């Protein structure tokens, strides 16, 4: 899914599009299923590449996940976060296939290279939390007057020194400090 601008509008649009496609799929709309597949297949493949190096197995597992979704389409209303559902389903499917293959292989337990899926899941959760946090910060910054927003962005996001901010904003040192201080006070008051 795309997320282009700082206010997260495209992400919200994409999320609502997914919810709409899911409701159409529940009713049996094959085009909605196809669109859901197209929206998520590359993301799942990239995620799966971190779980396994077997690309053919990965493609098969992705297809299995979508077949399961289609077969259980009447239960899609119970899914609250479709992207997380896809990640977890793919991880579980890969683990199942990996277990099947190791049960039929001649490898000893010591020779197996286990998949560290909990690290990938933790990384995904961390990235999602950062994304949500960045959206909240951007939303709060958008509520500030332009000069305060600019000063805070220069200081905290671009990590500029006060002297550099003075030059960029054509203000004296104390005025910049006051501007940043007032901006922080306003952020605290609207964040509560």
C-alpha positions, 0 to 999 in steps of 0.5 A: 500500500502506498503512503506518500504524503506526510499526513497519511491521507493515502494510507487511510485511503488505501486502508478504506479501499482494503476494507471495501474490497474485503466486504465485496469479497465476502459477497463473492466478488472475484474482482475484489479478490483479484485486487486484494491479491494485486495490492498485497502480493509484492509486500508478502513476497518481500516479507517472505524473502526474509523468512526463507530463501526458497522462492518457489516455496514462498510463491506456493505459500503466498498462493495458499494464503490467498486460496484460504482467504477466498475459501473462508471469505464469509469469515473476513468480517472478523479480521481487524488488521488485514495486513497483519493477518496476511503476514501471520498467515504467511509465516504460519504457512511457511513454518508448516511447510518447513516442518513437513519438509524436515519430517521427510528429510534425512537431515539431523536436527543439528543440521537444520537452520531454524527460521528466526520468525520472531525477530522479523515479527518484532521488526515489523511491529517496531516499524508499524509503531514508528509509522504510527508515531510519525503520523501522530507527530506530523498531525500535531505539527500540522496544528502549529503555526507555520513558523513554529512548525518550521523551527521545531522541524529544523531543530528536532527533525533535521537536527540543526543547531540554533545558530543554523536555524537563526540563519535559515529563518532570518531571526535572532538567537533569542527569538528562535529559542522563544519560538521553539519554546512556545511551539513545545508548549503548544504541542504539550497542550494539544497532545493531552 
